[in-house]
Amino acid sequence: MSSSSVNELFALLDDTVPSVGRSLVAPIRGVAFWTAIALPFLYLPLLATGLQSSAVRTAFGALVLANAAALLVGHSHASE
């Protein structure tokens, strides 16, 4: 999904969300934005100890997916 299509999707969301909902969307985007910045720091201990066990690989995969979701949701934070 390209950046422009993501921006179009969020613009459509902004048009369809009532004003009360907009007051909820902005903080969620802000939290997602800062979460996307902070999550990669949690990769470091997992990578430093190695990805030999399946539990560590699962945790690493979950962190990558959570980071991708946070990037997607927080992408347009403070871009107005």
CYANA upper distance limits for C-alpha pairs under 8 A (distance plus 0.5 A):
  1 MET  CA      5 SER  CA      7.04
  1 MET  CA      6 VAL  CA      7.39
  2 SER  CA      6 VAL  CA      6.91
  3 SER  CA      7 ASN  CA      6.70
  4 SER  CA      8 GLU  CA      6.62
  5 SER  CA      9 LEU  CA      6.60
  6 VAL  CA     10 PHE  CA      6.79
  6 VAL  CA     72 LEU  CA      8.38
  7 ASN  CA     11 ALA  CA      6.55
  7 ASN  CA     76 SER  CA      7.71
  8 GLU  CA     12 LEU  CA      6.62
  9 LEU  CA     13 LEU  CA      6.73
 10 PHE  CA     14 ASP  CA      6.61
 10 PHE  CA     76 SER  CA      8.20
 11 ALA  CA     15 ASP  CA      6.79
 12 LEU  CA     16 THR  CA      6.79
 13 LEU  CA     17 VAL  CA      6.49
 14 ASP  CA     22 ARG  CA      7.63
 17 VAL  CA     21 GLY  CA      6.05
 17 VAL  CA     22 ARG  CA      6.65
 18 PRO  CA     22 ARG  CA      6.82
 19 SER  CA     23 SER  CA      7.17
 20 VAL  CA     24 LEU  CA      7.56
 21 GLY  CA     25 VAL  CA      6.74
 22 ARG  CA     26 ALA  CA      6.84
 23 SER  CA     27 PRO  CA      7.84
 24 LEU  CA     28 ILE  CA      7.05
 25 VAL  CA     29 ARG  CA      6.66
 26 ALA  CA     30 GLY  CA      6.70
 26 ALA  CA     77 HIS  CA      7.79
 27 PRO  CA     31 VAL  CA      6.61
 28 ILE  CA     32 ALA  CA      6.58
 28 ILE  CA     74 GLY  CA      8.19
 29 ARG  CA     33 PHE  CA      6.50
 29 ARG  CA     73 VAL  CA      6.37
 29 ARG  CA     74 GLY  CA      4.90
 29 ARG  CA     75 HIS  CA      8.06
 29 ARG  CA     76 SER  CA      7.84
 29 ARG  CA     77 HIS  CA      6.03
 30 GLY  CA     34 TRP  CA      6.85
 30 GLY  CA     74 GLY  CA      6.66
 30 GLY  CA     77 HIS  CA      6.18
 30 GLY  CA     78 ALA  CA      8.34
 31 VAL  CA     35 THR  CA      6.45
 31 VAL  CA     74 GLY  CA      7.80
 32 ALA  CA     36 ALA  CA      6.55
 32 ALA  CA     70 ALA  CA      5.20
 32 ALA  CA     71 LEU  CA      7.37
 32 ALA  CA     73 VAL  CA      6.53
 32 ALA  CA     74 GLY  CA      5.11
 33 PHE  CA     37 ILE  CA      7.05
 33 PHE  CA     70 ALA  CA      6.84
 33 PHE  CA     71 LEU  CA      6.88
 33 PHE  CA     73 VAL  CA      7.86
 33 PHE  CA     74 GLY  CA      4.56
 33 PHE  CA     75 HIS  CA      7.04
 33 PHE  CA     77 HIS  CA      6.99
 34 TRP  CA     38 ALA  CA      6.72
 34 TRP  CA     74 GLY  CA      8.29
 35 THR  CA     39 LEU  CA      6.40
 35 THR  CA     67 ASN  CA      7.96
 35 THR  CA     70 ALA  CA      6.87
 36 ALA  CA     40 PRO  CA      7.99
 36 ALA  CA     67 ASN  CA      5.74
 36 ALA  CA     68 ALA  CA      8.06
 36 ALA  CA     70 ALA  CA      5.59
 36 ALA  CA     71 LEU  CA      5.91
 36 ALA  CA     74 GLY  CA      8.01
 38 ALA  CA     42 LEU  CA      8.09
 39 LEU  CA     43 TYR  CA      7.72
 39 LEU  CA     63 LEU  CA      7.55
 39 LEU  CA     67 ASN  CA      6.69
 40 PRO  CA     44 LEU  CA      7.78
 40 PRO  CA     67 ASN  CA      8.06
 42 LEU  CA     46 LEU  CA      7.76
 42 LEU  CA     63 LEU  CA      8.35
 43 TYR  CA     47 LEU  CA      6.56
 43 TYR  CA     60 PHE  CA      7.29
 43 TYR  CA     63 LEU  CA      8.00
 44 LEU  CA     48 ALA  CA      6.42
 45 PRO  CA     49 THR  CA      6.72
 46 LEU  CA     50 GLY  CA      6.63
 46 LEU  CA     51 LEU  CA      7.34
 46 LEU  CA     56 VAL  CA      7.27
 46 LEU  CA     60 PHE  CA      7.45
 47 LEU  CA     51 LEU  CA      7.04
 51 LEU  CA     56 VAL  CA      6.23
 51 LEU  CA     57 ARG  CA      5.97
 52 GLN  CA     56 VAL  CA      7.68
 52 GLN  CA     57 ARG  CA      7.80
 53 SER  CA     57 ARG  CA      6.90
 54 SER  CA     58 THR  CA      6.50
 55 ALA  CA     59 ALA  CA      6.63
 56 VAL  CA     60 PHE  CA      6.56
 57 ARG  CA     61 GLY  CA      6.60
 58 THR  CA     62 ALA  CA      6.59
 59 ALA  CA     63 LEU  CA      6.67
 60 PHE  CA     64 VAL  CA      6.75
 61 GLY  CA     65 LEU  CA      6.72
 62 ALA  CA     66 ALA  CA      6.53
 63 LEU  CA     67 ASN  CA      6.47
 64 VAL  CA     68 ALA  CA      6.68
 65 LEU  CA     69 ALA  CA      6.71
 66 ALA  CA     70 ALA  CA      6.58
 67 ASN  CA     71 LEU  CA      6.55
 68 ALA  CA     72 LEU  CA      6.71
 69 ALA  CA     73 VAL  CA      6.70
 70 ALA  CA     74 GLY  CA      6.23
 70 ALA  CA     75 HIS  CA      8.47
 71 LEU  CA     75 HIS  CA      5.99
 76 SER  CA     80 GLU  CA      8.39
